[in-house]
């Protein structure tokens, strides 16, 4: 896919390129603090230090976290943002990454003392479809009476599609996460996102901040059906035949029904079948 001079206003913060541009760039510390405080509600984080995100598993394999940091109380936090994934695979990855963060604290004379490790999964898909809650916390409990066995380890999964506006005075963390989910879906800034505290997030998500290489990577990363349909719709509205055809081809590869592709791309079923 190629971009034109008529670019989107914002990119999607939940995309791989978008998340790294916003939260993994030096100087965006305020946004990282807002994200951490939005997902970790058992304490208020006032400062953090970035850690090396690359971890060598063996001589041939590395693992790279999206965001890895220590907070002001020395707890460690891993943040992984996913647009779409196999649920079982992601749960296993959460466990493996958490183990790496624990072993990071091992030294020559290690006595099995380590600071608390949080694994945070920010998910732009529904992982537990039968659970209405947007937040799911996973800890170590005894199997019979569910007594907390160890409080130095906690997984927090946030399913962004399940977030809804809170009645009354909305918590800023919930507002921040919903905005993070919705930015980039439309050129028009939604009415509920006029809170001035979100200005920094919207500014950091400006499409104009992406380099040509980042724009190319961003467009290639738009592989979820929701993203493809949203992008196809915008391409159709703006009359970009080349972009619509490429999106339709990708949707076809992903197994989207031809009639659905036609609906969102504006192409005929015959045109789609010939791609």
LOLO-834974 format. One record per residue (C-alpha): residue number from 0; residue in one letter; x, y, z. Coordinates in Angstrom, 3 decimals, decimal comma. Layout:
! residues N
{NUM a {X Y Z}} ...
END
This chain:
! residues 275
{0 x {0,000 0,000 0,000}} {1 x {1,146 3,535 -0,643}} {2 x {0,254 6,753 1,045}} {3 x {-0,622 9,988 -0,711}} {4 x {-0,453 13,622 0,287}} {5 x {-3,955 13,237 1,692}} {6 x {-2,903 11,228 4,743}} {7 x {-4,955 10,166 7,756}} {8 x {-4,937 12,616 10,648}} {9 x {-3,794 10,033 13,218}} {10 x {-2,254 6,589 13,168}} {11 x {-3,495 3,749 15,368}} {12 x {-1,665 3,594 18,747}} {13 x {-2,590 -0,091 19,049}} {14 x {-0,643 -1,014 15,922}} {15 x {2,894 -2,326 16,395}} {16 x {4,466 0,715 14,744}} {17 x {2,091 3,107 16,490}} {18 x {2,653 1,687 19,974}} {19 x {6,428 1,847 19,636}} {20 x {6,297 5,370 18,197}} {21 x {4,231 6,627 21,137}} {22 x {5,344 4,664 24,179}} {23 x {8,852 3,488 23,319}} {24 x {10,263 6,821 22,177}} {25 x {12,405 8,798 24,583}} {26 x {10,674 12,004 25,626}} {27 x {7,174 10,517 25,790}} {28 x {7,485 9,682 29,488}} {29 x {4,195 11,365 30,413}} {30 x {2,315 9,020 28,085}} {31 x {4,055 5,965 29,518}} {32 x {3,058 7,031 33,041}} {33 x {-0,538 7,559 31,926}} {34 x {-0,579 4,084 30,373}} {35 x {0,957 2,381 33,413}} {36 x {-1,436 4,079 35,828}} {37 x {-4,388 3,225 33,576}} {38 x {-3,685 -0,506 33,694}} {39 x {-2,119 -0,951 37,160}} {40 x {-4,659 0,217 39,711}} {41 x {-3,080 -1,062 42,937}} {42 x {-0,596 1,807 43,151}} {43 x {0,137 5,231 41,710}} {44 x {3,283 5,290 39,595}} {45 x {5,106 8,609 39,564}} {46 x {8,345 7,652 37,819}} {47 x {9,888 4,826 35,837}} {48 x {13,125 3,788 34,150}} {49 x {13,282 2,103 30,769}} {50 x {15,049 -1,275 30,593}} {51 x {16,545 -3,197 27,689}} {52 x {13,676 -4,862 25,838}} {53 x {15,814 -7,527 24,152}} {54 x {16,370 -10,859 25,880}} {55 x {18,475 -13,696 24,532}} {56 x {16,792 -17,070 24,919}} {57 x {19,550 -19,092 23,264}} {58 x {22,306 -18,570 20,736}} {59 x {19,812 -18,423 17,861}} {60 x {16,722 -16,859 19,431}} {61 x {15,908 -13,488 21,003}} {62 x {12,723 -12,197 22,588}} {63 x {11,841 -8,506 22,419}} {64 x {9,306 -6,895 24,748}} {65 x {7,253 -3,930 23,537}} {66 x {7,946 -1,945 26,714}} {67 x {9,978 -2,964 29,772}} {68 x {10,597 -0,721 32,767}} {69 x {11,083 -0,465 36,506}} {70 x {8,762 1,770 38,514}} {71 x {9,505 3,999 41,501}} {72 x {8,939 1,106 43,942}} {73 x {11,373 -1,124 41,963}} {74 x {8,619 -3,330 40,560}} {75 x {9,124 -4,392 36,953}} {76 x {6,511 -4,001 34,238}} {77 x {6,359 -5,622 30,821}} {78 x {3,777 -4,194 28,410}} {79 x {2,767 -6,027 25,250}} {80 x {0,230 -4,511 22,850}} {81 x {-1,540 -6,840 20,421}} {82 x {-3,984 -6,085 17,609}} {83 x {-4,819 -9,747 17,131}} {84 x {-3,364 -13,012 18,318}} {85 x {-3,978 -16,628 19,195}} {86 x {-5,232 -16,491 22,792}} {87 x {-3,369 -19,588 24,001}} {88 x {-0,133 -18,451 22,386}} {89 x {-0,403 -15,031 23,998}} {90 x {-1,099 -16,498 27,441}} {91 x {2,001 -18,684 27,093}} {92 x {4,037 -15,691 25,997}} {93 x {2,852 -13,746 29,047}} {94 x {4,130 -16,529 31,300}} {95 x {7,461 -16,837 29,475}} {96 x {8,106 -13,081 29,429}} {97 x {7,273 -12,821 33,132}} {98 x {9,805 -15,563 33,886}} {99 x {12,441 -13,613 31,943}} {100 x {11,762 -10,503 34,026}} {101 x {12,168 -12,556 37,208}} {102 x {15,434 -14,127 36,050}} {103 x {16,703 -10,675 35,053}} {104 x {17,005 -10,015 38,768}} {105 x {19,193 -13,064 39,426}} {106 x {22,791 -12,371 40,405}} {107 x {25,798 -14,500 41,358}} {108 x {24,571 -14,777 44,941}} {109 x {20,852 -14,831 44,225}} {110 x {18,673 -15,854 47,167}} {111 x {15,354 -16,029 45,296}} {112 x {14,411 -12,519 46,263}} {113 x {13,019 -10,392 43,475}} {114 x {10,831 -7,318 43,074}} {115 x {7,261 -7,680 41,877}} {116 x {6,792 -8,395 38,183}} {117 x {3,744 -7,220 36,250}} {118 x {2,937 -8,478 32,775}} {119 x {0,439 -6,181 31,046}} {120 x {-1,283 -7,259 27,854}} {121 x {-3,108 -4,432 26,063}} {122 x {-5,308 -6,337 23,620}} {123 x {-7,240 -4,868 20,719}} {124 x {-9,262 -8,077 20,463}} {125 x {-11,404 -10,212 22,762}} {126 x {-9,374 -13,001 24,374}} {127 x {-12,007 -14,177 26,885}} {128 x {-15,187 -13,883 24,827}} {129 x {-17,417 -15,210 27,616}} {130 x {-16,153 -12,665 30,158}} {131 x {-17,833 -9,242 30,050}} {132 x {-15,054 -7,602 32,072}} {133 x {-12,455 -5,589 30,179}} {134 x {-9,787 -6,246 32,831}} {135 x {-8,623 -9,737 33,749}} {136 x {-5,997 -10,285 36,444}} {137 x {-4,106 -13,556 36,748}} {138 x {-2,106 -14,362 39,895}} {139 x {-0,739 -17,460 41,656}} {140 x {-3,382 -19,007 43,940}} {141 x {-3,745 -22,340 45,715}} {142 x {-5,931 -24,767 43,778}} {143 x {-8,317 -25,747 46,593}} {144 x {-9,200 -22,586 48,530}} {145 x {-7,830 -19,919 46,178}} {146 x {-5,427 -18,427 48,705}} {147 x {-2,878 -16,064 47,181}} {148 x {0,342 -18,076 47,010}} {149 x {2,765 -15,356 45,881}} {150 x {2,098 -11,642 45,489}} {151 x {5,296 -10,912 43,547}} {152 x {3,768 -11,852 40,214}} {153 x {0,680 -10,488 38,450}} {154 x {-0,643 -10,578 34,909}} {155 x {-3,090 -7,909 33,772}} {156 x {-4,936 -8,278 30,480}} {157 x {-6,948 -5,348 29,122}} {158 x {-9,364 -6,202 26,311}} {159 x {-9,874 -2,803 24,690}} {160 x {-13,018 -3,740 22,679}} {161 x {-14,850 -4,348 25,970}} {162 x {-14,183 -0,868 27,372}} {163 x {-17,248 1,370 27,560}} {164 x {-17,711 4,939 28,874}} {165 x {-18,186 4,959 32,634}} {166 x {-21,288 6,557 34,049}} {167 x {-20,899 9,746 36,015}} {168 x {-17,366 11,042 36,408}} {169 x {-15,241 8,790 34,208}} {170 x {-11,892 7,588 35,473}} {171 x {-9,125 9,095 33,333}} {172 x {-7,426 5,726 32,946}} {173 x {-10,529 4,257 31,292}} {174 x {-10,828 7,326 29,060}} {175 x {-7,149 7,100 28,105}} {176 x {-7,412 3,423 27,136}} {177 x {-10,598 3,986 25,104}} {178 x {-8,955 6,883 23,272}} {179 x {-5,888 4,738 22,630}} {180 x {-8,206 2,125 21,099}} {181 x {-10,185 4,562 18,941}} {182 x {-7,580 7,055 17,691}} {183 x {-6,954 6,550 13,996}} {184 x {-10,347 5,044 13,212}} {185 x {-11,612 8,383 11,939}} {186 x {-10,228 11,758 10,904}} {187 x {-12,778 13,396 13,163}} {188 x {-11,884 13,634 16,840}} {189 x {-14,751 11,989 18,693}} {190 x {-16,786 14,183 21,057}} {191 x {-15,921 12,103 24,125}} {192 x {-12,211 12,699 23,578}} {193 x {-12,141 16,459 24,101}} {194 x {-10,516 16,124 27,547}} {195 x {-7,403 18,331 27,400}} {196 x {-5,390 15,682 29,228}} {197 x {-5,601 13,612 26,046}} {198 x {-3,958 16,288 23,906}} {199 x {-0,510 14,759 24,390}} {200 x {-1,758 11,352 23,213}} {201 x {-3,463 12,804 20,138}} {202 x {-0,400 14,892 19,305}} {203 x {1,926 11,889 19,631}} {204 x {-0,416 9,919 17,325}} {205 x {-0,203 12,461 14,505}} {206 x {0,315 10,703 11,169}} {207 x {2,674 13,516 10,160}} {208 x {5,124 12,358 12,843}} {209 x {5,793 9,116 10,972}} {210 x {8,749 8,902 8,625}} {211 x {8,252 7,426 5,145}} {212 x {9,704 4,128 6,376}} {213 x {7,438 4,124 9,437}} {214 x {4,399 4,875 7,272}} {215 x {5,203 1,919 5,049}} {216 x {5,669 -0,348 8,071}} {217 x {2,478 0,976 9,624}} {218 x {0,387 0,256 6,562}} {219 x {1,855 -3,238 6,223}} {220 x {1,047 -3,951 9,874}} {221 x {-2,671 -3,315 9,388}} {222 x {-3,581 -6,972 9,130}} {223 x {-6,599 -7,419 11,400}} {224 x {-9,968 -7,604 9,683}} {225 x {-11,188 -4,557 11,606}} {226 x {-8,193 -2,506 10,478}} {227 x {-8,502 -3,660 6,892}} {228 x {-12,203 -2,823 6,743}} {229 x {-11,657 0,572 8,361}} {230 x {-8,841 1,405 5,964}} {231 x {-10,792 0,126 2,954}} {232 x {-13,732 2,312 3,958}} {233 x {-11,521 5,422 4,140}} {234 x {-9,901 4,580 0,789}} {235 x {-13,347 4,170 -0,782}} {236 x {-14,552 7,497 0,622}} {237 x {-11,472 9,228 -0,740}} {238 x {-11,709 7,553 -4,154}} {239 x {-8,342 5,807 -4,011}} {240 x {-8,743 2,851 -6,353}} {241 x {-5,190 1,539 -5,910}} {242 x {-5,468 1,501 -2,118}} {243 x {-8,886 -0,157 -2,229}} {244 x {-7,628 -2,926 -4,496}} {245 x {-4,643 -3,660 -2,264}} {246 x {-6,779 -3,736 0,855}} {247 x {-9,286 -6,011 -0,883}} {248 x {-6,470 -8,373 -1,838}} {249 x {-5,234 -8,538 1,768}} {250 x {-8,745 -9,131 3,071}} {251 x {-9,152 -11,922 0,518}} {252 x {-5,895 -13,534 1,697}} {253 x {-7,172 -13,341 5,291}} {254 x {-10,282 -15,280 4,297}} {255 x {-12,820 -12,448 4,501}} {256 x {-15,957 -13,352 2,468}} {257 x {-16,089 -11,744 -0,980}} {258 x {-19,430 -10,078 -0,254}} {259 x {-17,964 -8,414 2,865}} {260 x {-14,917 -7,237 0,922}} {261 x {-17,204 -5,752 -1,724}} {262 x {-19,246 -3,963 0,924}} {263 x {-16,263 -2,227 2,508}} {264 x {-13,985 -1,718 -0,486}} {265 x {-16,543 -0,585 -3,060}} {266 x {-15,146 -3,060 -5,599}} {267 x {-17,409 -5,501 -7,417}} {268 x {-17,311 -9,188 -6,549}} {269 x {-15,915 -9,919 -10,004}} {270 x {-13,103 -7,401 -9,475}} {271 x {-12,295 -8,986 -6,124}} {272 x {-12,239 -12,519 -7,548}} {273 x {-9,758 -11,408 -10,189}} {274 x {-7,257 -10,034 -7,635}} 
END
